[in-house]
């Protein structure tokens, strides 16, 4: 695999992992103990992780060359993709029966 292709693949895998992270742990950002984390906190965590992964994407793009200007459409599509990536974690947390 070439450099840009590998960078895109790593970024997509990081986005997939980050999008599901809030739903598989009860700890806030994996650091702070939180008993019974609410959906609101999970969505806030999801937003912060979206911005973090987006920042990593900008760094990779900057290292590859000039950063292309983006309009609101780009951010709408990437946010929707990030939410789509989060769907398996949401199903695991809220729709599957857990027998503890």
C-alpha positions as CSV (number, residue, x, y, z in Angstrom):
1,X,0.0,0.0,0.0
2,X,1.1,3.5,-0.8
3,X,1.4,6.3,1.8
4,X,-1.9,8.2,1.1
5,X,-3.9,4.9,0.8
6,X,-2.5,3.7,4.1
7,X,-3.2,7.0,5.7
8,X,-6.9,6.9,4.6
9,X,-7.3,3.4,5.8
10,X,-5.8,4.2,9.2
11,X,-8.0,7.2,9.5
12,X,-11.1,5.3,8.6
13,X,-10.2,2.6,11.2
14,X,-9.6,5.2,13.8
15,X,-12.9,6.8,13.1
16,X,-14.7,3.5,13.4
17,X,-13.0,2.8,16.7
18,X,-13.6,6.3,18.0
19,X,-17.3,6.3,17.0
20,X,-18.0,3.1,18.9
21,X,-15.9,3.9,22.0
22,X,-18.5,5.9,23.9
23,X,-20.9,3.0,23.7
24,X,-18.7,0.2,24.9
25,X,-17.3,1.8,28.1
26,X,-18.9,3.4,31.1
27,X,-15.9,5.7,31.7
28,X,-16.0,9.2,30.3
29,X,-13.3,9.4,27.6
30,X,-12.0,6.1,29.0
31,X,-10.4,8.0,31.9
32,X,-13.0,9.2,34.4
33,X,-15.2,6.7,36.3
34,X,-18.8,7.4,35.5
35,X,-21.6,5.2,36.9
36,X,-24.6,5.0,34.5
37,X,-23.3,7.3,31.7
38,X,-26.3,9.0,30.1
39,X,-27.0,9.2,26.3
40,X,-26.3,12.9,26.5
41,X,-22.8,12.3,27.8
42,X,-22.2,9.7,25.2
43,X,-23.3,12.1,22.4
44,X,-21.0,14.8,23.8
45,X,-18.1,12.3,23.9
46,X,-19.0,11.3,20.3
47,X,-18.8,14.9,19.2
48,X,-15.4,15.5,20.9
49,X,-14.1,12.3,19.3
50,X,-15.4,13.4,15.9
51,X,-13.5,16.6,16.2
52,X,-10.4,14.7,17.4
53,X,-10.5,12.3,14.4
54,X,-11.1,15.3,12.1
55,X,-8.1,17.0,13.5
56,X,-6.0,13.9,12.8
57,X,-7.3,13.9,9.2
58,X,-6.2,17.5,8.8
59,X,-2.8,16.7,10.1
60,X,-2.5,13.8,7.6
61,X,-3.7,16.0,4.8
62,X,-1.2,18.8,5.8
63,X,1.6,16.2,5.8
64,X,0.6,15.1,2.3
65,X,0.5,18.6,0.8
66,X,-1.8,21.6,0.8
67,X,-5.0,21.4,2.8
68,X,-8.0,21.7,0.5
69,X,-10.7,24.2,1.5
70,X,-13.9,22.6,2.7
71,X,-17.5,23.8,2.8
72,X,-20.3,22.9,5.1
73,X,-21.2,20.0,2.9
74,X,-18.0,18.2,3.7
75,X,-18.6,18.5,7.5
76,X,-22.2,17.3,7.1
77,X,-21.1,14.2,5.2
78,X,-18.3,13.4,7.5
79,X,-20.5,13.8,10.6
80,X,-23.1,11.6,9.1
81,X,-20.4,9.0,8.2
82,X,-19.2,9.2,11.8
83,X,-22.7,8.6,13.2
84,X,-23.1,5.7,10.8
85,X,-19.9,4.2,12.1
86,X,-21.3,4.6,15.7
87,X,-24.4,2.5,14.9
88,X,-23.0,-0.9,16.0
89,X,-22.0,0.5,19.4
90,X,-25.4,2.1,19.8
91,X,-27.1,-1.2,19.0
92,X,-24.8,-3.0,21.5
93,X,-25.5,-0.5,24.3
94,X,-29.2,0.2,23.9
95,X,-30.9,-2.4,21.7
96,X,-29.3,-5.7,22.7
97,X,-30.4,-7.5,25.9
98,X,-27.5,-7.8,28.3
99,X,-27.7,-10.7,30.7
100,X,-25.5,-9.6,33.6
